[in-house]
Amino acid sequence: MTSYIDSFPGREIIIERKKFLYFGGTSYFGMQTDKDFQNIFITNIKKYGISYGASRISNVQLSVYKEAENHLSKWIGSEDCTVLSSGYLAGQLICSLLSTKQYRLFYTPNSHSALYQSNNRPYITYSALHIALKDHLSSNKKAIPVILLDSIDFSGYNYPEFQGLMSLPLNKCILVVDDSHGIGQIGPANSGVFQILLNFKPKELLICCSLGKALGIDAGAIFGTSERLKQIIKTDFYAGASPPSPASMATLMQAEEIYKSKKRTLDRNINFFLNQINDSKKFNYIQGFPIFGYSDPELTKFLYNNGIIVTDFTYPTEEASIKSRIVLTASNTKEDIKKLTSLINSFYD
């Protein structure tokens, strides 16, 4: 059931004049409603304006973009980085660049539609993908295979172990990874999966992501080698797209301590939820990650009738299966989580 609201959904939302606790969405750190974060953003809006519609290759350029890219590259551990207006645009730019005869795209199970080009579809299993890669490498010596995947695919098969990748000939493949759900809250220094996947020694590693989930920044980014990033920023795709707001880039750099604090709070909330729940096996979840999936529509109705709304909709199309997820955020209080877990425990008793 779709509900329409008139303000950003924080730990609470109001629907038809009724207040609900909210355990959904992707604002993992709750940045959008954090007062300190908002104050930084407002100050930067006064300095840089609300948006910036000029091309990044214009003869007049704002230095804050390169400063933010250097900041992100250092944090993630990549040679270079570029920022764009959205994570979807970042994924599509990479796929557009690699959709030539020089490359062949291979999609892993559960890969996100942000990485798709035309009618491409993912392989159902990693075994099938392995066979396809082996056949390609034996029959086509010219086209470099490109493996595309989501770091967090909510099945637990990718992060943290990336078991599916272990059997693949990564030294002969370019690895393109959407880390939208990971950046800010997993990996070394919460920097996502870039440094983790470097250890798999792929021929080349490219990371794309949205910065709008944990980090609360309405923008996207691409990480990789300096050589590849130079190639990316020379494309018409890049030149024709407006950049993210400069105020958001400045805020990204200035909110580092807030991010660290929010991460600690979110970790405590995850541990508290798991300690309070009677049977965590009722849910699909990744250790240390704040999303708990399930497939019982009656639980969704029960929680709704008791004042709690969770994520529950078909995705990415109306024909797809329903995604039912309890999402914890740094905005949730212990009392919120106690109410949630008490209801879940009573539902399953």
N, C-alpha and C positions, 0 to 999 in steps of 0.2 A: 504494500500500500504506500503510495507516494504522499508525503506530507510537505506542505509549503510553509516556510517560516520567513520572518522579516528581519532576522539578525543572524550573525554567525553562530553556529552551534558550538557552545563551549561545553562545560560539564552539565549544563542544563539547557533545555530548549522548551519553548512554549508553543503548543499546537492547539488551536481553537480554544485559547484561554486556559489551557490545562498545562501544568508544568510537569516535565519529564526529566529524569536523569538520562544522559546521553552517553552511550558506550558504542560509538560508531565513528565513521569518517577516517581520515588519515592525518589529522593534526596531532601527531603523537606527542609532541612537546607542549601543545596548547599555546604556541607562540602568538597566534592571531589575536588572542584575548588577553595576553599578558601585558600589564600596564607599563612595566619598564621597557619592554620591547617596543610597544606602541610609541612611547615617548621618544625613543631613539629614532624610530621611523619618521615621526612627525617632524623632529628637528631636521632630519635629512631631506624631507620633502620641502621644507622652507628654504634649504640651501640649493637643492637640485631641481625642484619642481616635481610635479606628479608623474610625468612620463617624458620620454625622449623618443620622438618618432623618426629621427634621422638615421640613415644607414651607418653602420659601423665603419664603412670605408670612406665616409665623407671627409672633406678637407678640414672640417672642424670636428675634433673628437674630444670626448670627456676622458680625463685620465683615470677616473674612478673605475672604469671597466677593466683596464689592464691591471690596476692595483688589486681588484677583486680576483681576477684570474690568477695572478701571482700568489695571492693568499690561498686560493683553493688548490692550486697545483702543489704548493708546499705542504698543505694539510693532507691531501690525498696521496701524495708521493709520486705524482706523474711528472713527466718532463714539461708538459704544457697543458693548457686548458683554454677553452673559450666558453663564454656564456651566451645564452640565447633567451628568447622570451618565454619558452616553455620546454618542459621535458619531452613532450610529444614532438615538437619541432626538432629537438636535438636527435631523437631517434630516427625521424624521417630523413634528416639531412645525411646522417651516416649511411642509411640504407640507399638513399638516392645516389650517393657517391660510389657505393660499392655495387650498384646494380648495372654492371657492365660486363662485357665478355671476358674481362680480365679476372672476374671473380664468380663464384657460385655460392649462393646463400643456402644455408642449412639451418632450419629452426628446431630448437629443442622442444620437448614436451612442455606445455603450459607457458610458452613464451608469449609476451604481451603484444597486443595488436599495434602498439606504438612502433614496433620494429618491423611490421609487415609492409611489403610492397606488393601492389596489385592483389593477386589471388593466392599468394603464398600461404601455406599452412604448416603448422609444426608436425614433426614426427610424433607418433603416439607413444613410442618407447625409445629409450636411449639405445637399446639393442638394434632397433631398426635404423636409427641414425648412424650407428657405428658401421653397419653393413653398407649403407648408402655412401658414407665417406670413403670406405675402403674401395668400393666399386669406382667411385669418382677418381680417386687418386691413382688407381691402376689404369684407367682408361683416358684420363684427361690430364696431361702434364702442364697445360698452360693456365687454366683457370684456378686461381687460389681459392680453396674452400674457406668460407666464412661461417662460423658457428655463432648463432644469436640466441641469447637466453636472458631470463630474469634472474637476478641474484636471489631474490626472495620470491619463490613461486607458490608459497603457502602449502606445498606438499611436503616440505622438509627434505626434498631430494637434492636440491642445490645447496644453498647455504645451510649449515656451516661446513659440511664435509665435501660437497660437490662430487658425490659419488659417481654421477653419470659421466662427468668429464674424465675420470681417471682412466677409462678404457679407450679414450679417443686420441688420435694422433695429433695432439695440439701443437707440436713443434712444426707441423706443416699447415697449420690453420690460423687464420685471424679470429680472435675471440672478441665478440661485441656483446657487452653486458649492460642491461638496463638495471641500474642500482637505485632507482627512485625510492624504494622502501627501506633501503639499507643505509644510505648516506646519512650521517649524523648520529646513528645509534648502534651500528655493529662495526666490527673490525678494529684494527689498531687505532687508538685515539679516536674511536667512533668515526673513522674516516671512510667507512664502507668497505668494499671488497677488493679494491684495486691492488693493494699490497698482498692480499691473500692469493689472488689469482696470478700474480706475477710468479709465484712459487711453482705454478704449473708449467711455466716456461712455454707459453704459446708463441707462435711465430710473431704475433703482434697482439696487443691488448688495447681495446677501446672501450671506455666506459661512458655511457650517457645516462642522464638522470634528470628528474625534476628536483628542484630545491624547495618545492612548495609543500612537502609533507612534514617531516620532522622539523626542518629548519624554518618553515613558514615564510619562505621567500618565493614570490611569484616569478619564477625563472627556471631555465634549464641550463645544463652544462655538459660539455664533452671533454673527456680526459684522454690523453694519449701521448705519442711521441711528438716532438717539435716538427718533424718532417710531415707527419700526417695532419697536424693542426694547421700548418701553413697551406697544405692542399685544401683543407676544408674552408678556410677563410677566403680562398680565391674563387670559390664557387658563386654562381649567380644566386643560388639558393640562400647563401649566407648574406651576400651583399643586399639582396632585396628584402630581407626580413628586418623589422625594427628590433632593437635590443630590449632587454628588460629595463625597468626604470632605474635610473642611476641612484635614486634614494634607497632602493632595495639592495643594491650592491654595497653601498656604504654601510647600511644597517647590518648586512651579513658579516662584514668584517668587525663591526663594533660590538656585536652581540655574543662574542665567543664565550664569555664567562656565564652568560645567561643560559646558553646551550648546555654547558657542562652541568650547571645546577639542575636544569630540567631533566637531563639524562639520568642523574642520580635519583631524582624523584620518581621518574618512570620506572627505573629498576626496582625501587622499593615497592611501588604499586604492583608490579608483576609478581614479586615474591610474596607480597601480602595476599594477593588473589589466590595464588597456588596453595598457600598455607591455609586459607579459609575454605577452599573448595573441598568437598568430600571425595569426589572422584574426578580427577583431572583427565582420566582416560576417555571421558565423554567428549572430549574436544581434540581437535587437531591443532597442534601448535609447535612452534620452534622454540627451543630453550632460549630464554633471554629476549624473546620477541613479544610484543604486546598484543598480538592478534590470536584469538581462540575461535577456530571454526567449528561448525557443527551442521548437522543436516536434519534436524527435527523442527518442522514448522510450528509444532505445538509449543515448543519452548519460546519461540519468538512471540507468539500470541499471549502466552502466559506472562512474559515479562512486560509486554505492552500494557496488558490489563492491570498490571501492578506498578505502572508509572516508569517503565524503563524502555527506551528505544535503542535498538542495536542496528548494525548494518545488515540489510536484508533486501537484495534486489538481484535481478538477472543481469549478468555482465559477461562479456562486453556487448552482447546483443540481446534482444528480447527472446531469441530462440535458445540462448545459453541457459545453463543451470543456475539456480538461485544461489547466491553467495550469502550465507548466513554467518556473521562473525561478531563476536564480542571484541571490541577494541578498547584497550586501556590507554589512557593518556596521562600526562603529568598534571593535568587539571583535576583529575578525579581525587577526591578526598578518601580517607580511610572509611568514613561513614558511608560514602557512596558505594564503595566496594563491599562493605559489610552487608548493605542492603541487597546488592546484586548477588553475592554468593549465598546469602540466606535464602533468597528466592530460588536460586538454582538448586540448592541442596533440598529444599522442600519439594521442588518439582520432580526430582529424581528419586526421592524417598518412597 
